[in-house]
Amino acid sequence: MLLLVLGLVLFLGVHSVRIVGDGWRTRTIARIGAGPWKAIYSVVSLVGFLLIIWGFSQARMAPTLLWSPPPGMRHLAWLLTLVAFLLLVAAYVPGNHFKAWVHHPMVLAVKVWALAHLLANGNLAHVLLFGAFLVWAVFDFSAARRRDRAGAVTYAPGRLMPTLVTLAVGVLAWAAFGIWLHGWWIGIRVMG
């Protein structure tokens, strides 16, 4: 469990710099340059991510059950992960309605993904992992919206074709992940 916690601290810590120290981040990038900043950020993120994977896989071998979610929560989680996939794809497809509506679809996707997994899983490792990501996403989304307001950021209105592409790719990615990839990568089959 210690490796999981250390990984979460590193990964979410580096991803929280803009939330808690945006001015410091800006000054540091100005002092050392964007390239070195991105290199340090990437290395710390990668180390944290690998520790999360390693720690979570170890914690799953000896689970500590906190509660048993009702079976219906798995169906709700499937539906919520569909929303998360749509939002994740929306972050990368320019000009779609989802991004025009929510402005920060990737962070919102993390929120929905984490909530879905918290609803469907009741052991300590899951609560630590998904609870940490949910808390981080709540604070990050709020900070991003504040930055938008402070900078008077406006988002272009969405268009039909990019929105349809977002829907098609999101649904296909969700189905592929649920049917094949989740079982292959995570070891838990959720559909199919």
Long-range contacts (C-beta under 8 A, 24 or more apart in sequence): 1-55, 1-58, 1-59, 1-124, 1-125, 1-128, 2-55, 3-51, 3-54, 3-55, 3-58, 4-51, 4-52, 4-55, 4-56, 4-58, 4-59, 4-125, 4-128, 4-129, 5-55, 5-128, 6-48, 6-51, 6-55, 7-47, 7-48, 7-49, 7-50, 7-51, 7-52, 7-53, 7-54, 7-55, 7-56, 8-48, 8-52, 8-128, 8-129, 8-132, 9-48, 10-44, 10-45, 10-47, 10-48, 10-51, 11-44, 11-45, 11-48, 11-49, 11-51, 11-52, 12-48, 12-132, 12-133, 12-136, 13-44, 13-48, 14-41, 14-44, 14-45, 14-48, 15-45, 15-136, 15-140, 16-136, 16-139, 16-140, 18-140, 18-143, 19-139, 19-140, 19-143, 22-143, 22-147, 52-129, 56-125, 56-129, 59-124, 59-125, 59-128, 60-123, 60-125, 60-187, 63-123, 63-124, 63-125, 64-123, 64-124, 64-125, 65-122, 65-123, 65-124, 66-122, 66-123, 66-124, 66-127, 67-122, 68-122, 69-119, 69-120, 69-121, 69-122, 73-119, 73-120, 74-120, 74-190, 76-116, 76-119, 76-120, 77-116, 77-117, 77-119, 77-120, 78-116, 78-178, 78-190, 78-191, 80-112, 80-113, 80-115, 80-116, 80-119, 81-112, 81-113, 81-116, 81-174, 81-177, 81-178, 82-170, 82-171, 82-174, 83-109, 83-112, 84-109, 84-110, 84-112, 84-113, 84-116, 85-109, 85-170, 85-171, 85-173, 85-174, 85-177, 86-166, 86-167, 86-170, 86-171, 86-174, 87-112, 87-170, 88-170, 88-173, 89-166, 89-169, 89-170, 89-173, 90-166, 90-170, 93-162, 93-165, 93-166, 93-169, 94-162, 95-156, 95-158, 95-159, 95-161, 95-162, 96-158, 96-159, 96-162, 96-163, 96-165, 96-166, 97-157, 97-158, 97-159, 97-162, 97-163, 97-166, 98-158, 98-163, 98-166, 99-155, 99-158, 100-155, 100-156, 100-157, 100-158, 101-158, 103-144, 103-145, 103-148, 103-153, 103-155, 104-141, 104-144, 104-145, 107-137, 107-140, 107-141, 107-144, 108-137, 108-141, 110-134, 110-136, 110-137, 110-140, 111-137, 111-138, 111-141
